[in-house]
């Protein structure tokens, strides 16, 4: 089994590999899985806090990074008492000029990697933050154009929303009938400024085959006791995908 892995904005493939190391180690005890980590096509300044822990160079998939973490956190706090839905939160981001600018080029790049990478073909995709946004947007585009799924399953960590390709803004479940119809695992953090954005992507996936795990922390992949829960969810998503083939 082979999985292509997409890092977040202002990071690189080695950083994602480090964050996932405990999960990969646990999976290797009983599963034969090749994780193929690729870099985004655009050089980038490091994301907040990244340079203090990891070496560059740093990359991203999108020409812009949409709302910064501090902006998202501030907006989430200001709206917290209103019990706002993930979709309304995304609409508020758009109204305030905080939405991701669409990028068909980012989708094209990842699609080319999937189809031409020497280590392919790939059964699934694993992505973090901005990588989730590009992967999900590409999956929805492929499903709409070719009526087929690009992957058999997807694993999303601290996701940023999928985006429209023809206008700014997130693709929202209460506005769009399209869904990601393969098994998915969504790993989110209750203290992540991007939590509501992550939930917009969760809501875009088929709820009968979408699993959700909240590690309770911020915009990261925590180690320790969470590794077992993430690994278990990972295996269940793969089992569902194999059953559906």
ABEGO torsion letter per residue (X at the ends): XBBBBBBBBGBBAAAAAAAAAAAAAAAAAABBBBBBBBBBABBBBBBBGAAAABBOBBBBABABAEBBAAAAAAAAAAAAAAGBBAAAAAAAAAAAGABBBBBAAAAAAAAAAAAABAAOBBABBBBBEAAAAAAAAAAAAAAAAAGBBABABBBBBGBBBBBBAABBEBBBAAABABBBABBBBBBBBAABAAAAAAAAAAAABBAAABBBBBAGBBBBBBBEAAAAAAAAAAAAAAAAAAAAX
